[in-house]
Each structure stands twice: as C-alpha cells, then as structure tokens.
C-alpha cells in the first residue's frame, strides 16, 4: 500500500492557537506514518519548533495571487488524500486553489473563531462566503459546538457540511502528581495567556485583579499584541506595576507549574485551548461565558464561569479560586478528553468519511 499524502495549510506558524493546532495535527499524522506537507505563506518561528522532523515544510511565493497559484499547482501535482486549512482568510485562499486544481472536494476548511474576531476584510470575506465555499468543499470544521451552530444559524452554512472537532492539547508531559495540598501551598500566582487585543478581555482582567485582596497575589499575562502598552499603563494607573507582568510569548508550562489559578477573560472565545492545558496542570480556571469555555468547563469542580466584561464578578471568582483551589485530579481527567490522539482519530474519521462520500458521488 502506497504512503498517503496529507497537506496542511496555514498563513504562518505564528503565535496563534489555530496555527499551533495545525502544527500539532501535521506532526501527529507524520508520526503515524503519513507523508505530511505543511504549507505556509510566510516564515515564522513561534511554532516551527513544535513540528515533527518528518513534516515537509513548504513556503509559498510572496504575494497572494502568486501564493494561491503555487498552492493550486502543488495540489494538482501531489493530489493529497486530503488538504486542510485553518482560519477564514486562509480557508478562502485554500478553497480557490483547490477549485483551480480540481481538488475542491478533498479540501477541509477549519474555522477557529467567531465573525466578531475577524476585523480584516479578507478574513470577514472568508467567513461570509463560508456557505458557498462549504457547498463545494470536502468538509467544514468548527472547533466547538457553539461555533458550529453559529456558522449554521447566522451564516446559513449547510448543517451536514460542518462537524465539530475540538482542538488537541499538547502531548502530556509526565510530571509528579499534584495534590490539593500542594496546589493550595503555591504562591498566589494568577496566569492568563493570549494575544493582547481588546477582544481577549485583558483590560477587564487587570481591572478585576486590582480588586483581589489576597496578600502577595501576582498576575502574569502571557502573549504579545498591540494592546501591550495600554495594558501596562492600566496596571501602573491602578498601582499594580510591581504585581502584574507581561513576559511575552513564552512556554506557559513553566508558569502553569507555579500558578494557583488560570483566567480566560475573552469576550468571544470559540474554544479555549489554553484552558484545556491549564486543566491538564490541575489548575482551577476562571473563564467568561464567551462560547467555547462553557463546553470545556462542564462541571463545577473544573472552574468558575463569569459574565464577560464584569470586573467585580471576575475578581470574586479569582479570589475564591486562590483561597480554595480545590482538587486537581478531576481537571486533569477532563483534559484527557482533548488529547492529541483523540483529535487525530476524529480527523482520521473525517478524512475517510469525506473520501467515501466523494467516491460514492454524494453531495
């Protein structure tokens, strides 16, 4: 039996969650024995280090039109078993290239955020055209049930064309068991992570943290983005300059291993991969009711859900989590529901279902 080829396409291996998911899926299928091509539009280093060495890394020519034409030629030449892209603008370019190459029915388009999270014109166009694109593609993927329903209800995507595929967490790193006593004995460090943009709600978090009365409590917000200076100024104005830090893009594991709780303050969150990874470290999570977090934190012992943008409610939940962080074990068990292996199995099912439908000639 000849080796199967899979093609994954994303704009760059930059520091976003969707890009990391694509890198993990590509590496996972390469480790399972597939020939995997990972195609990008531009070089970036943030997630390149996570790639399995067996993945073939391809950079398209500069320029949108040249890139789409090069991708179309690559699809026509390699004839992959399936091609997979993530994010609305990339999905649009992938779809055009797949149609040009005659491979549209083998293209999978994955959506990782809500329309509100897409301020750029091409990204919004990739969302608004989703109903048409998915009628002529192999399948559509939404990273949560709430996002899938949004694509169906608001954008009128065909229900049979969109399936939910939760994002895979990082492969688990063996670590000593964390007891409730050991978690409660940690310094009161609160961790958050994400791109520093208004929709991620970090301004609300800084304001909420100013209300937390736990002695010596500290806040670390991991990530980069255009809102950095504004958030630093807010922390200074609230007298928090020595208690709030912004380390940039760093491996969150080192912070998770020291933290007593994690906070996700987003206004719109289609899934929340970093929430899963905080659970995997046994941390209690405070998250906004912004979409995806409700699907992850489906039991009270996993964390606390609060209204988005509500500083007082968020502060109360952070305070309670620091005072009584609870038992790490149920959280770590919940995190296993989002393992890389289970995600690879789910995507394998999708690939095979798509191919079977094409061979039968089913729309």
C-alpha positions in Angstrom: 0.0 0.0 0.0 1.5 3.4 -1.0 2.1 6.1 1.6 -0.8 8.5 1.9 -0.1 12.3 1.5 -1.8 14.9 3.6 -1.5 18.6 3.1 -2.0 21.2 5.8 -2.1 24.9 5.0 -1.9 27.9 7.3 -0.7 31.5 6.8 2.4 31.1 9.1 3.5 29.1 12.1 3.0 32.3 14.2 1.8 32.5 17.8 -1.9 31.9 17.5 -3.9 28.9 18.7 -5.1 27.8 15.3 -1.6 27.8 13.9 -0.4 25.6 16.8 -3.3 23.2 16.3 -2.3 22.8 12.6 1.3 22.2 13.6 0.2 19.5 16.1 -2.1 17.8 13.6 0.6 17.8 11.0 3.1 16.3 13.4 0.7 13.8 14.7 -0.2 12.4 11.3 3.5 12.4 10.3 4.2 10.3 13.4 1.5 7.9 12.4 3.3 7.3 9.1 1.6 9.6 6.6 3.6 11.8 4.3 2.7 15.3 5.5 3.2 18.6 3.7 2.8 21.7 5.8 2.4 24.8 3.6 2.7 28.4 4.8 2.6 31.8 3.2 5.4 33.3 5.2 8.2 32.3 7.7 7.6 32.4 11.4 9.4 30.7 14.3 6.9 30.5 17.2 5.5 27.1 16.4 8.1 25.8 13.9 10.0 24.2 16.8 6.9 22.0 17.6 6.9 20.3 14.1 7.9 16.7 13.8 11.1 16.5 11.7 9.3 14.2 9.2 6.9 17.0 8.2 7.8 18.6 4.8 7.8 22.4 5.3 7.0 24.5 2.2 6.9 28.3 1.9 4.7 29.7 -0.9 6.0 32.5 -3.1 5.4 36.0 -1.8 2.1 37.7 -2.9 -1.5 36.5 -2.5 -2.1 35.7 -6.2 1.3 34.0 -6.7 0.7 32.1 -3.5 -2.7 30.8 -4.5 -1.5 29.8 -7.9 1.5 28.0 -6.4 -0.8 26.2 -3.9 -3.1 25.2 -6.8 -0.1 23.7 -8.7 1.1 21.9 -5.6 -2.4 20.4 -5.0 -2.6 19.3 -8.7 0.8 17.7 -8.6 0.7 16.0 -5.2 -3.1 15.0 -5.2 -3.2 14.7 -1.4 -5.7 12.4 0.2 -7.0 15.5 2.0 -5.9 19.1 2.3 -6.7 21.1 5.4 -6.6 24.8 6.2 -7.5 26.9 9.3 -8.7 30.5 9.7 -11.1 32.3 7.5 -8.7 34.2 5.1 -6.5 31.1 4.7 -9.6 29.0 4.1 -10.7 31.3 1.3 -7.3 31.1 -0.5 -7.2 27.3 0.0 -10.7 26.9 -1.5 -9.8 29.0 -4.6 -6.6 27.0 -5.1 -8.4 23.7 -4.5 -11.0 24.6 -7.1 -8.4 25.7 -9.6 -6.6 22.4 -9.2 -9.8 20.3 -9.4 -9.3 19.2 -5.7 -12.1 21.2 -4.2 -14.0 18.1 -2.9 -10.9 17.0 -1.0 -10.4 20.3 0.8 -11.3 20.7 4.5 -11.9 24.2 5.8 -11.5 24.7 9.6 -13.0 27.7 11.4 -11.4 28.7 14.8 -13.2 31.9 15.7 -16.4 33.9 15.5 -17.0 36.6 12.9 -16.5 39.2 15.6 -12.9 38.1 15.9 -12.1 38.8 12.2 -11.6 42.6 11.7 -9.7 42.3 8.5 -11.6 42.5 5.2 -10.3 39.2 3.7 -11.0 37.3 6.9 -14.5 38.6 7.1 -15.0 37.7 3.4 -13.8 34.2 4.2 -16.5 34.0 6.8 -19.3 35.5 4.8 -18.6 33.2 1.9 -18.5 30.1 4.0 -22.0 28.9 3.0 -20.9 28.9 -0.7 -17.4 27.5 0.0 -18.7 24.6 2.1 -21.1 23.5 -0.7 -18.1 22.9 -3.0 -15.5 21.7 -0.4 -15.0 18.3 1.2 -16.0 19.4 4.7 -16.1 22.2 7.2 -14.7 22.0 10.7 -15.8 24.1 13.7 -13.7 23.9 16.9 -16.8 23.8 19.2 -20.5 23.1 19.1 -21.3 26.8 19.7 -19.2 27.9 16.8 -20.7 25.2 14.6 -24.2 26.4 15.5 -23.2 30.0 14.8 -22.0 29.1 11.3 -25.3 27.3 10.7 -27.7 29.8 12.3 -26.1 33.1 11.5 -24.2 32.4 8.3 -26.6 29.7 6.9 -23.9 27.1 6.3 -25.3 23.7 5.4 -25.5 21.7 8.6 -24.3 18.4 7.0 -21.2 20.2 5.8 -19.9 21.3 9.2 -18.7 19.0 12.0 -17.3 19.8 15.5 -13.7 18.9 16.1 -12.2 20.0 19.4 -8.7 21.3 19.4 -6.0 19.0 20.6 -4.0 19.8 23.7 -0.2 19.4 23.8 1.0 15.8 24.3 1.1 15.3 28.1 4.5 15.8 29.8 4.9 13.4 32.7 5.1 15.2 36.0 4.7 14.3 39.7 1.1 14.1 40.9 -0.3 17.4 42.1 -2.2 17.1 45.4 -4.8 19.6 46.6 -2.5 20.5 49.5 0.5 21.2 47.2 -1.7 23.3 44.9 -3.0 25.4 47.8 0.5 25.8 49.2 1.8 27.6 46.0 2.4 31.3 45.9 -0.8 33.1 44.8 0.1 33.5 41.1 -2.7 34.1 38.6 -1.9 33.3 34.9 -3.6 34.3 31.7 -2.5 33.9 28.1 -3.4 35.0 24.6 -2.9 37.7 22.0 -3.0 41.2 23.6 -6.0 42.6 21.7 -9.2 44.1 23.1 -11.5 41.1 22.4 -9.4 38.9 24.7 -10.6 40.9 27.6 -7.3 41.5 29.4 -8.2 45.1 30.4 -11.1 43.6 32.3 -8.7 41.1 34.0 -6.3 43.8 35.0 -9.2 45.8 36.5 -10.5 42.7 38.3 -7.1 41.9 39.6 -6.9 45.3 41.3 -9.9 44.2 43.4 -8.3 40.9 44.6 -7.3 41.2 48.2 -5.1 38.1 48.6 -1.8 39.2 50.0 1.2 39.0 47.6 -1.1 37.9 44.7 0.6 38.4 41.3 -0.7 38.3 37.7 1.2 37.1 34.7 -0.4 37.7 31.2 1.5 35.7 28.6 1.4 36.8 25.0 2.1 39.7 22.6 -0.1 42.2 20.7 -0.9 45.8 20.0 -2.6 46.4 23.4 0.6 45.8 25.4 1.4 49.4 26.2 -2.2 50.2 27.0 -2.4 47.3 29.5 1.0 48.3 31.1 -0.3 51.8 31.5 -3.6 50.5 33.1 -1.6 48.4 35.5 0.5 51.4 36.5 -2.5 53.6 37.0 -4.1 51.0 39.3 -0.9 50.7 41.4 -0.2 47.2 40.1 3.1 47.8 38.2 5.0 45.6 40.6 2.3 42.9 40.7 1.4 42.4 37.0 3.9 41.2 34.4 3.8 40.7 30.7 6.5 38.1 29.8 5.6 37.9 26.1 5.3 34.7 24.1 6.8 32.1 26.4 6.1 28.4 27.1 3.2 28.5 29.5 4.2 25.3 31.2 6.7 26.9 33.4 4.0 29.3 34.7 1.4 26.6 35.0 3.7 24.6 37.2 3.9 27.6 39.6 0.4 29.1 39.3 -2.5 28.6 41.7 -5.2 29.5 39.1 -5.8 30.4 35.5 -8.1 33.1 34.0 -9.6 33.4 30.5 -11.3 36.8 30.2 -12.3 36.8 26.5 -15.4 38.5 25.2 -15.7 35.9 22.4 -13.9 32.5 22.6 -14.8 29.7 20.2 -12.9 27.1 22.1 -10.1 27.9 24.6 -7.1 25.6 24.0 -5.1 27.2 26.8 -8.0 26.4 29.2 -7.6 22.7 28.5 -3.8 23.0 29.1 -4.4 24.8 32.4 -6.7 22.0 33.4 -4.1 19.4 32.4 -1.9 21.1 35.0 -4.7 20.8 37.6 -5.4 24.5 37.9 -8.8 25.9 38.7 -10.0 28.1 35.8 -11.9 31.3 35.8 -13.4 31.8 32.4 -16.0 34.1 30.8 -19.2 32.7 29.3 -18.0 33.5 25.9 -18.8 30.4 23.9 -16.3 27.6 24.0 -15.3 27.7 27.7 -18.8 26.5 28.7 -18.2 23.3 26.7 -14.9 22.7 28.4 -15.8 23.7 32.0 -18.9 21.5 32.1 -18.7 20.6 35.8 -18.3 22.9 38.9 -15.1 21.3 40.1 -13.3 22.4 37.0 -13.6 26.1 37.5 -15.9 29.1 37.6 -17.8 30.8 34.7 -18.4 34.5 34.9 -20.0 37.1 32.6 -17.7 38.7 30.1 -16.6 42.3 31.0 -17.7 42.1 34.6 -14.7 43.1 36.8 -16.4 42.6 40.2 -17.7 39.1 39.3 -14.3 38.1 37.9 -12.5 39.4 40.9 -14.7 37.4 43.2 -14.1 34.2 41.2 -10.3 34.8 41.2 -10.3 35.4 45.0 -12.3 32.3 45.6 -10.0 30.2 43.4 -6.9 31.5 45.2 -8.4 30.8 48.6 -9.7 27.3 47.8 -8.1 26.0 44.6 -9.6 22.5 45.1 -8.7 19.1 43.8 -6.5 19.0 40.6 -7.5 15.4 39.7 -10.9 16.0 38.1 -9.4 18.8 36.0 -6.6 16.6 34.8 -9.1 13.8 33.9 -11.2 16.3 31.9 -8.1 17.5 29.9 -7.6 13.9 28.6 -10.9 14.3 26.7 -9.0 16.7 24.4 -5.9 14.6 23.8 -3.9 14.8 20.6 -4.6 11.1 19.9 -8.3 11.5 20.2 -8.2 14.5 17.9 -6.1 12.6 15.3 -8.7 9.8 15.5 -11.5 12.2 14.9 -9.8 13.9 12.0 -9.0 10.4 10.5 -12.7 9.6 10.6 -13.4 12.9 8.9 -10.8 12.2 6.1 -12.2 8.7 5.5 -15.9 9.9 5.5 -15.0 12.7 3.1 -13.3 10.3 0.7 -16.1 7.8 0.9 -18.7 10.5 0.0 -16.6 11.6 -3.0 -16.2 8.0 -4.2 -20.0 7.5 -4.0 -20.6 10.9 -5.6 -22.6 12.1 -2.6 -23.0 15.9 -2.3 
